[in-house]
């Protein structure tokens, strides 16, 4: 066991063998040996050995534990249940084995059996937790039941009765048990009963979370629409803590609900269960003013009361009545708020919510008013006034962010914008002085200046100023050198490099972000969208692996979390874990990565290192199966991970999100169908009986071609939907979701090529079933397909021609679309070759039959059917075309190597000396990345050229 713990698996196997020589039947040694075999990649031997021991139904703890570990490593948790089922039969009174059995069921989600195992445990050892494990398993059956009705009429009422039995017998001990009762009542929509539980004696047990009881009461009051109670409770909690924002929201919601219902307090008794109720705007206004007065006496400044006043103004304006309540002018209130909290980074995000209270005509005046109160000092007459300490710097930064949000920078001319960029960078470099003592992992105080300057330059770039994008990269690289942990710098660099078609620097940036766990799903798209499409095949494989490793381990990890939740009685977390698992399983990104990963593997290996058939078999792909949950696809991407200070009309909107999801789904459908069509090619293999035999239908091949024809129709439909979608000509914001590769796929002709290749498969199949006699028409059709395919592929190649990087007026311009077209060309030619090898497999037997006939008849000339010449010509043309593309790529490599970037006159006087060195770095990175892409594409095409040469029938 020690050897296994230290990772020395071979020694572990040897030691186990020694033991087994002495004690032939030592179960535990066999299992430990099996673990060693599993870890050295001998899965089958390990499995055989483990099953040997399992068949004996061991009951010693060591063997059971060791087998559990082994099965977990094999990802076969269902075998653990069988193991403990046997153990429990032999040792029926073991508490330990029963609880292991319960946990084994929990791993595989067998809720019905969990319920039974829980009750069996409770009978042996009447401990409360076991009883409630059983109750929780009933709730899980209700959650997982497909039929809503069944869960409301059977599972939940049964769970409720089980808990009520314990309540009546006064056996409720722990907080978790009360939580569980509350959860059942809430799911049964018995809100009144749930409220009584929380407010009653049982509710006193709810102590672990702050305000747990109050929050639960509030939730029930809202469900029951008991606004007086909502209001009174929120009021009471705000008197205790006037900084708790959620209660301000409830307070306002309930006040306006009561006003709309014209509710009046009863004359005699209490206003409500929770005490005094406010039901008029006057009371609300006074209440907020009192909170502000109170706040001025508090030792620590609180933001809540001031923001609540702005919130109230906003709501009153919404109802069309504000001025009669004399709450003050929002502009003045925001100014006062800035004076109080302007040196806190949160000041901007607090005010951002309320800027729409300002009239646009006041924007410039408002910003000037804020600037006037910041203590800035200029060294000389015409110089920029700079802050003297971090407080002043934070205040100034807040104003700059507000200026961007109010659209003041957007309205400027190019010249003004450049002047602002200069000023911001000056302030950025000056601010670095305050952060000299910062650790490497801390951000510099002035980092946002640099980011804002880059945002302004991005505006200029989008307006057609080519040099601006290089300056963006320059400033970001400079920023990163001072603040190496700034994730915003890295994310923005990733987006811009990808837009320019340079993937190489991105891998390193992304790995330095150190994305953890769920982030592989939320920001992984930044990586996986571009790696493959820019020709970095190795990096693409790696980035898919990162993501897939996370998604696959999520399955295993979630079971462990659920088990811990049972052990510690955190029942309300269990449904959350299950929902989390489902959210990841139906993740759009997961489906995309799975599909692209398989296409990539086929592209790199099929018919190169292994045959197409073997590759498809190893991925267990079949054309009939579709494992993508189309109806439940979840878009888990974090599209706001990049900071943006843009005004609402320029920022990413809900509409953008919807459209992006639609586009991603359409593209995924096209890719998934392409993959399934390719996986259908080997199934059409050569098992065809002569035409007149009855057996064609039986051997299943004829149904295979039907599958392929059906998929082809689906692909046509998906392509049509895609084209319709693109007609909308949607432009996402520059920092919004990146568009898919769909537009390029249609416009460069890859789509038409790939579809016609699959139609060709159908024709060849027909030729195969009909034989060569009387098939002149099919042969001619196939011949024409070959001709038009070569034309289309040549067109596609023509769309790849041109310089990838060109120097224009001293500025670099990259052409990433040429690179993407090249990548599509490689993919399309690969599909063409897979289809050709199917043609080859059909035509070869025909040819050898003809030759046999020729020998029999001893005639020198049996006429060769035209399809052979067509195919030979086609293969020869494919070979010539591929050789031409390889030559073209060699040419590109030479040009890229010869491009002397140093000689670019960085004539833009805007660049300071220190910036020039960063510009050189950036341009070098882009050049090297393009060089790398072209090399990888060239290498792959050479391997494909070798496969073409083997295709001579």
N, C-alpha and C positions, 0 to 999 in steps of 0.2 A: 504494500500500500504506500510505503514511503517513496518508493521509486516512482510510482504513478503520480504522487503529489508533486514530485520534483520534475516531472515531465520526462523522466528517463524510461520510456515505455518498453524498449527492448530488454533492459535489465529486468523489468517487472515480469515480462513474459518468461524469461529464463528462470527467475526465482520460483515462479508459479509452477513451472515444469518440474523443478527439483522437488517441490513439496508434493506434487501429484504422483511422483515416482514412489515416494514413501507411503502417502495416504491416497489411494486411488480415488476414494469417494469424497474427498474434501470439496464440498460444493463451493465454499467461498473462494478457494484458490482458483477453481475453474472460471468463476465469474470475473475475478480480478485479471485473469489471463485474457478473458474476452474483452475487458476494457482496454487492455494493452493492445490487442489486435485491432479493435475499433479505431484506436487513436493512431495506429500506424497504417491505416487505410485498408485493412483487410476486413471489410464490413461483413462479407458473407460468412467467413470462418467464425467471426465473433458472434454472429447471429445464431449459427448452428450450435455453437458451444453453449450459448445462453439458453437456447430452447431445450437443450439436454437437461440443464439444471432445472429450468422452469417446469418441465414435464414431471419431475419428481415432487413438485409442490412443496418446496422447502418451507420450514417455519422458523429457522434460526434467523435472528435479527440481522447478523452480518450479511448473509446471502441476500436477504430481501433488500437491504439498503443498497448493496453493491449492484444488484440487478436494476433497482430503480434508477441509479446513476447511469447505468449503461443504456437503458431504454430511453432515458432523457436525451443522452448524447446521440442516440439513433433517430431522435424525433419520432419515437413511437410511444407516446404516453398511454395509448389504449392498452398496451401490453401490461402496464403496471396494474391496471384495474384487475385484469385476470389473475395476476400474481396474488394480490391481497384478497380477492374473492376466495381463492383456494385456501389461503392462510386462515381466514376467518372461519371457514367451515371446519378446519382441523382444531383451531383454538377459539371456540365460540365466545369465551368470556374475556378476551384480551381487549382492554380499552385502547391500547396502543395501535393494534392492528386495525381495529374498527375505525379509528380516526385517520390512519393512513389510507384506508379504503375510501373514506369520505373525501379526503384531499385528492386522491387519484381520480375520483369521479369529477371533482371540481375542475381538474386540469383539462378534462375532455368535454366539460359542459354537459354532463348527464344529470340534469336537474332532478328528474323523477327518482333516480337511484340515490341521489344525494339526500333527498327527503327521507327515503327509507333508511339509509345508513345512519342519518342523524337520529331518527327515532330508536333504531336498534341500540345506538350508543347510550341514549338517555335511559333505556331500560336496564342496561348493565350498570351504568353509573349515573344516577339522576342529578346531573349538574345542569344548571340553567343554560350555559352556552350551547350545549348539545341540542337542547330542545329548540333553541332559537336558530340554530343552523338549519334545522328542519323547516322552520317557518320561513326563513330567508329563501330556502330552495323552492318553496311554493311561490314566493314572489317572483323568483327567477323564471319559473315555469310560466307565470302570467306575462312576464315581459317578453319571453321568447315565443309565446303562442302566436301563431299566424292569425288566429281568430280572436278579435278584440272581445267578442261577446263571451267566449269561453273564459277569458281571463277575468271578466267582470262578474260572471255568474258562478264560476266554480273555484278557481285557484285562490283569488283574493278573499272571498267570503270564508273559505276554509281557514286561511291564514289568520283572518280576523278572529274566528271562533277559537282557534288555538291560543291566541294571545289573551283573549277575554277570560279563558279558563284560568290562566296563570294570574290574571288581575284579581279574579274573584277569590282565588285561593291565597291571595296576598303573597305571591311568590316572586314578584318583579323585584330584581335586585339592582341591575346596572342601568346606567344611562343609555347604553346601546339598545337595551330592550324597549325603552320608551321611544327612542328614535325609530325603532322598527315599527312599533304600533302606529306612530304618527305617519310613517311612510305608507303603511297599508291603508289607513283611513283617507289619506290624501289621494292615493291612486283610485280609491273607491268613490272619490268625490264626496265623501262624508265630511265636509269642511266644519260643520257645526260640532260634530263629535270630536274631530281632531282638536278644535279650539278648546273644548272642555278638558281634553287630556292635558294640553299644554298649560292651561290656567289652573288645573286641579293639582292634587297632591303629587301625582306622578311627575308633573312638570317640574317639581322642585329638584328632580334628579338631573335636569338639563343644565349642567354647570361648566362643561369643559370649554365651550366656546363663549367668547364675550357676547353678551346680549342674545344668546341662543334662543331663549324663551321669547324675548320681545320680537326678534326677527320672525319666528314661526307664527306668533300671534298676528303680526302685521300681514304676513302672507295670507293667512286665513281670512282676516278682515277684508282684504282686497278681493279675495275669491268670492266672499259673501256680499260684496258691495256695501259693507258697513262703514260708510264714510265718517260718521261721527267718531267711531272708535279709532279709525285710522288717524284722523286729525288729532284727537286728544293724545294718542300714544306718541305720535311724531312730535307734538308740542312738548310733551313731558321729556322725551329723550333729548330734544334740542336744548331744553333748559339745563340738562346735565352736561351736554357737550355741544356747544354751538358751532362746532367745526365739522359736523358729520353730514356730508353733502346729501347722501341718499335720503335722509329724513327731511331735508328741506324740500326735495322733490315731492315726497309723499305729502308733506304738509300743504304745499301749493296745490297739488292735484286734488286733495280732498277738499280744501277750501272752495275751489271753483266747482267741484261736483256738488257740494252742499248748496252753493249759491244757485246753481242751475236747477237743483231740485226744490228751491225755496224752503229749505229745512229750517225750522225754528226750534230752539231748545225748549224742553218741557218746563212748565212754570214751577212745579213742586219739587220733583225728584232730581237726582243726579243727571247731568247732561248725557253721560254715556258710561259704559262699563269702565272706561279709562279716565274719567274725570272731565274737566272743562273742555268745551269745544269752541273753536273759532269758526264762525260761518259768515263773516262779511269781509269785504276788502279792507275796510277801515281797521278791523282787528288785525288782519294780516300785516298791514302797513305798520301799525304800532308795534306789533310783535317783532318785526325785523329791525325797526329803529331801536327798540329796547336791546336787541342782541348786539347792535353796533355800540350802543352806550356801554353795555356790559364789557364788550371786548376791549374798549379803551382802558378799562381798569385792569385787564389781565396782564400777567407778567410776560406772556409770550404772545407775539402778534398772531392773530387768527385770520385766515383768509375767508372762511365760510360766510360770515355775516355780510361782508362787503359784496361778495359775488351773488349772495342771495338777493340783495337789493337789485342788482342788475337783472337777475333772473325774473324777479317780480315785475320790473319795468317791461321786460320783453313780453311776458305773458299778458300784461295789461294792454300793451300796444296791440298784441294779437287779437284781443277782444275789442279793440277800438276804443279803449278808455284809459288814458294814462294821466293826462295833465291835471285832471281835477284832484289827484291825490298828492301832488306836490312832493314827489319822491326825488326831485332834482333832475339835472340834465345829465344824460348818460356820458356825454363827452367830459364833463367836469368830474363825474364820479370815477371814470376810468383814469383821468389825469391824477386824481387823488390816490387811486389804487396804485398807480405807477410810482408815485412819490413814496408810498409806503413799502411796496414790495418789488420795485423795479430791479433791485440788485439780486433777486432770486431767479434762477433759470426757469422756474415755473411761471413767472409773470407773463411771458409771451403766450404760453398755452392756455392760461386762465383767460386772458383778454381776447384771444383768438375767437372764442365762442361768441363773444358779444360785439365784434366789430360791425356786424350788420345793423347795430343800433345807430351808427354814425351816418349822417348824410354824406354822400360822396363829395359834395362841394367843400366839406370841412376837413377832408383827409390831410391836405398839405398843412393846413393851419394846426391841426391836432399834432402832427409829427413835429412841427416847429416848436410847439408848446412843450412837448416832452424833451426835445433836445435842449431847450433853454434851462432846464433844471439840472442837467447833468454837469458835474464839475470837471470840465475839460480845460487843459491849458496848452496854448501854442507857444513854441520856443521863439518864433519870430513872426513878423507881420503876416506874410503870405503862406505860412506853413499850416499843416493840418493840426487842429487842436486835439491833443491826445489825453487819455485818462491817466490819472496819477496812481490809481490803485485798482484792485480787482473789482471792487464794488462799482466804481464808475464804469469800468470796462463792461461788466454785466448789464448795467443800465443801457449803455450805448448799444450793445448787441441786441437788446430787446427792441430798441427803436428801429434798428436796421431790419430786424425780422418783420416788424410790423409794417415797415415801408414796403417790403417785398409783398406781404400779404394784401396790402391795400392797393397793389397794382401800380405804385408810384414809379418803380423801376421799369415796369413793362412799357410805360408810356414814353420813355426817353428815346432820343435819337441815338444812333450808333455812337457818335462821338462822346455824348454824355455818359453812355453806358460804359465805354472804355475808361473814362475818367473815374467813374465809381469803382470799377474793378481795381484800378491802380490804388485808389484810396483804401479800399477794403484790404488789399494785400499789404499796404503800408501798416494799417492798423493790426493786421494779423501778425506781421513780423515784430511790431513793437510789443504786442501782447505776449510774445514768447518770453519776454524778460520776466514776467510774473510767474512763469511755470518752470523756471530753471531747476527748482528742487523737486519737480514732479518725477515720480517713478516711471519706468518704461511702460508700465501697464495703465498709467493714468492718462487722461486726455489733457491736452493743453487748453488753457482758458479761452484762447482766441480761435480755436479750430473752426467755429461757425463762420467767422469772417471769410476764411478760405473757401468753405463750402458755398457760401452765398456768392462769392466772386465767380466760382465755377458755374453756378446756376445762371448768372448773367451771361457768361460766355456761351453757355449752351443755347440761350435764347438767340445770341448772335449767329451761332452756327446754323440753327434751324432757319434763320433768315437768309442763309446762303453765304455766310462768311466762313470760308473753308479753314482759314488759319486758326480760327477760334477754338476748334476742337483740340488742336495740338496744344494750345495754351491751357485748356482744361486739364489735359493729362499732365502737363508740366507742373501746374500748380498742385494738383492732387498728389503727385509723386513727391513734391517738395513737402507738402503737408504731412505725408506719411512718414517722411524721414524724421520729422520732429515728434510725431505722435504715432508710434508704430502700432498702437492697439486700436486706432480709430476705425471702427467697423464701417462708418459712413463713407470714409475715404475709399476703403477697399471695395465696398459695394458699388460705388459710383465708378471707380476705375474698371471694375468688372463689366459694368453695363456699357461703358464707352469703348473699351477695347473690343468687346463683342460686336458693337455696332460697326466698328471699323474693320471687322473680319480677322482680328488677331486673337487667337485663343491661347497661345502659349503662356503669356504672363498671367492669364486668369487662373490656371490650375494652382499656381503657387499662392496667389491672393486668396483663393477660396479656402485652401487648406489652412492658411494662417488665420482665417476667421474662426477655425476650430468649431465648426457647426456641430451641435450636439443633438442626438436623439430626434425629436419631432422636427427640428429644423431641416433635416434631410428632406422632409416632405414640404415644408413651407417655403424654403428658399432654394431647394435643390434645383428648381427649374432654371435658375440663372446659369447653371453649369450644363445640365443635360440638353438644354435647348440648342446650344451652340457647338458643343464639342464635336459631334459627328458631322454636323452640317458644314463645318469649316475644315474638314479633312484631317482632324487630329484623332485618328481612329483609336490609338492606344489610350489616349486620355479619355476618350468617350467610353471605352470599355470600363476603365477604372471608375469614372464618375457614375456609371450605371451600377457597378458593383457596390459602391458606397451606399447608394440609395436602396438597392435590393437587400443588402445585408440588414439594413435597419428594418425594412418592411417584414422580412422573414423572421427576424428575432422578435419583433413586436408580438407575434403570435405566442411565442414561448414565454416572453416576459410578462405579458398581460395575465397569463394563468397564474404566474407566481404572485403578482400583485393581489389577485383575487383571493388566493389562499391566505396571504398575510391579512387581508381584510377580514376573512372569517376568523382567523386566530385571534385577532385583537378586537373583534366585535365592531369594526368600522363598517356597518352594513350599508349605510347610505352611499358609501363609495363604490360598492360593487356594481350597481347599474351604470355608474359613471365610467368604470373601467371597461365594461362591456361596450358601452357606446363609443368609447375611445378606440377600442379595437375595431369596431365596425367602421368607424370614420376612416381609419387607416386602410382597412381592407378595400373600401370602395373609393379610395383616393384616385383622382384623375391622374396625378403624377405617377402613382404606382403602376397604373395600367399603361401609361405612356412608356415608362422606363422598361417594363417587361417586354412590350412590343418592340421598341427600338433596339433593345439589347439583343433580342433574337435575330432581328433583321441584320444587325451589325455582325453577329457571330457568323451568320450564313455568308455575309459579304466577305468576311475575312478568311473563312475556312472552307465553305462548301465547294467541293470539286477542286480544292487546292490541297489542303492537308488531309481532309477526309471526304468521302463521297457525300453528295447532297442527301442521299437517303440516310446515311449514318448520322449526319449532323441533325437531321430532323428527328430521327429516332431518339438521339441522346437528349433532345429538348422535350421529348414526349409531346410533339405537336401533331395535331391531326386537323384536316380541313373542316371536319364536321363540328369540332368543338370550339366554343367561344367562351372564354372565361372572364370576359369583361362585364361587370354589372352595369350595363348601359343606363338602366332606369335610375340607379341609385348613385351614379357618379358624383363624387364630392370634390369641389374645387377648394383644396386646402392651401393654395398658394397665398403667401403674404405679399399682396401687391403694394402695400404701403411701407415696406421695410426701408425704402429710401426716403429720407426726410424730404419734405417739399414745403416751401413757404408760398406756393402759388395761390392766387385768389381762386375762389370756388369754380369760376367758369373755365379755368385752365387746368384745374386739378383732376385727378382720376375720379370718375363718377360711378354710380351704381350701374348706369347704362353700359359704361366701358367694361365693367366686370362681367355683366351678362353676355355681352357680345364676345368678349375674349373666351369665356367658357364655351360658348356655342362654336366659335372657330376652332378651339382646341379639340372639342369633341368630334367635329367633322373631320379634322385632319387625322385624329386617332382612328376614326372609322376606316378612312382610306388606307392607312398604314396597316391596320389589323387585317383588313380584307386582303391586302397585297401579301402579307405574311401567310395567311391561310391558303391563298391560291398557290403560292410557291410550295407550301408544305403538301399540296395535293399532287404535285408533279410525280414523285416517286410512286404514288399509289396507282398510277395508270400503267404501271410496269407491264412487262410482256407476259400476260398469262391468258392470251386470247385464243379461244377455240376457233376452228374454221367457221365461216359465216353461217353455214346452214345448221350448225349444231344447236341443241336446245340449251346448252350449258351457260351461254354468255350471261344470262340474267342471274344464274345461281352464284357464279364465282365472284359476284359483288363488284366486278370492275365497272360494269355498265352503270351501276348506281354511283360509282366514284365520279364518272364523267358528268353525271347529272349534278352532283354536289358542286363540281367545278363550274358548270354552266350557271347554276343558281348563284354561286358566289360572284360570278362575273356580272350578273345582272345587278346584284347588290352594289358592286363596285361602281357600275355605271350610274346608279341612282345616287350614291354618295358623292361621286364626282360632280353630278349635276347640282346637288345641294351646295357643294363647295363653291361652284362657279357663281351660283345665285348669291351666295353670301358675299363673295368678293365684289360683286357689282355695286355693293353699298359704299365701296371705297372708304373704309373706316380708317381714321387716323387716331391712334392712341396717343396720350400725352407721352413726351419723351421718356419720362421716368415710370410710365405705366407699364402694363403687361407687354412683353415683346411679342410681335406678331408671329404666327407659325410660318412653316416653310411652304405653305400651300400655294401662295401666289406664284412663287418661283417654279414650283412643280408644274403648274398649268402653263405659265407663260413660256418656259423654255422648251416645252414639247415632250418632257419626260413622261407626262401623264398619258398622252396619246400613244407614245411608244410602248409603255408598259401594258396598256389595255390591249393594244393590237397583238402583243406577244401572247397574251392569254387566249385571245380569239384563235390565234394560229394553233395553239395546243388542241383546241376543239376540232379544228380541221384535220390536223395530223391524226387525231384519234379516229376520225371518221374514215380516213384513208386506211388506217390500220384495220378497222373492222370490215371495210368493203373489199379490201385487196386491191391489187394493181390493175386487174382487168376492168374494163368499162368504168374507169374512174378518171377519165381524161379531164372532166370538168373540175373535180376536186383538185387534181394535180395543177391545173392552170391557176385555180384560186390560190393554192399554196405558193406557186411561183410568183404570182403578183404580190402576195403578202411579203415574201422575201424581198422583192424589189423595193416596195414602199418602205419596209422597215429600214433598209440600208439608207434610203433617202432621208428618213426621219432622224436616224442616228447621226447622219452627216450634218443635218440642220442643227441638231443639239450640240454637236461639236463646234459648229460655227458660232454658237452663242457663248462658247467658252473662250473665244479668241479675244486678245486684247491685253494691254498691260495691267497687271494686278495693282502695281503701285506706279503712279506717274508723278513727275514733278512739273507743276504748272505755276509760272510766275513766282518761283522760289518757295512754293508751298507744296506739301505732299498731298496727293489725293489717292485714297485706296478704293478698289472696286471689289468689295466682298461678294457682290452678286455673281461675278465671274467664277469665284472660288466655289460658291454654292452650286453653280451650274456644273462645274467639273465633278463635284461630288455626286450630283444626280446622274451625270453621264456614267460614272463608274458603276453606280448601282444599276442603271438601266442595262448597261452592257453585260453585267453579271447575270441579270434575269434572262437576257437574250441567250447567254451561253447555257444556262440551266435548261431553257426551252430547247436549245439546239441539241443538247445531249439527249433529251427525250426524243427529238426527231431522229437522231442518230440510232437510238435503240430500236426505233420502229423500222427504219430503212435498212439497217444491216441484214436482218434475217431475210428480207425480200431479196436483197442483192445475192446472198449466198444461195437462195433457192433458184434464182435465175441462172446462176453459174452452174448449179447442178444440172439444170435442164439442158444448158448449152452443151455440157459434156455428154449427156445421154444422147442428144440428137446429133452429136458430132458436127453441128453446124458452126461455121465460124462466126456468123452474125445473128445473134438474137437481139432484136431491137431493144435498147435500154429505154425504159419509160422516162419521160421528160423530168419527173420530179427529182431524179438523181442529179441531173445537170444543174437544175435550179438550186438544189441544196449545196452542191459543190461550189457553184459560183458565189452563193450567199456566204458560205464559210470563208472563202478566199477574200471576199470584200470586207467581211468583219475583221479579218486578220490585217488587211491593209489599213483599214480605218484605225484600229487599235494601235498599230505601229505609228501611224501619223500622230495620234494623240500623244503617244509616249515621246515622240520627237518634239512635239510642241511643248510638252512639260519640261523636257531637257532645256529647251530654249528659254523657258520662263526661269528655270533655276539659274541659268547663266546671267540673265538680265538682273535677277534679284541680287546675285552675288556682286555683280559689277556696280550696282547702284551705290554711288558714294554719297552717303547722306551728309557727311561732314561738310561737303562742299556746298550744301544748301546755304545760300546766303540768308542767314537768319536776320533779314534786313529790317524786320519789324523792330523799331526802336523801343517798342514797349518792353522788350525783354531786358532784364537786368543781367549782369554777368553770372550771378549764381543760378539764374533760371536757365541760362544757356546749357549748363551741364545737364540739367534734368531733361531739357528738350532732346538733347543728344541721346540720353538713355531711352527715352520714350520711343523715339523714331527707330532706334536700334532694335528695341523689343518688337515693334510691329514688323520691321523688315525680317527679323529672325523667325518670327512666327509664320509669316507667309512662306518663307523658305522651307520651314519644317512641314507645313501643310502640303506644299507642292511635292516634297520628297516622299511623304507617306502615300500620297495619291499615286505618284509614279511607280513606287514599289509594288503597290497592289495591282496596278494595271499590267505590270510586267508579268506577275504571276498569272493573271487572267489570259495574257497573250499565250503563255505556255499551254493553257488548257485548250485554246482555240486550235493550236497546232495538232492536238491529238484527235481532232474531230473529222479527219478525212475518212469517209466511208470506203 
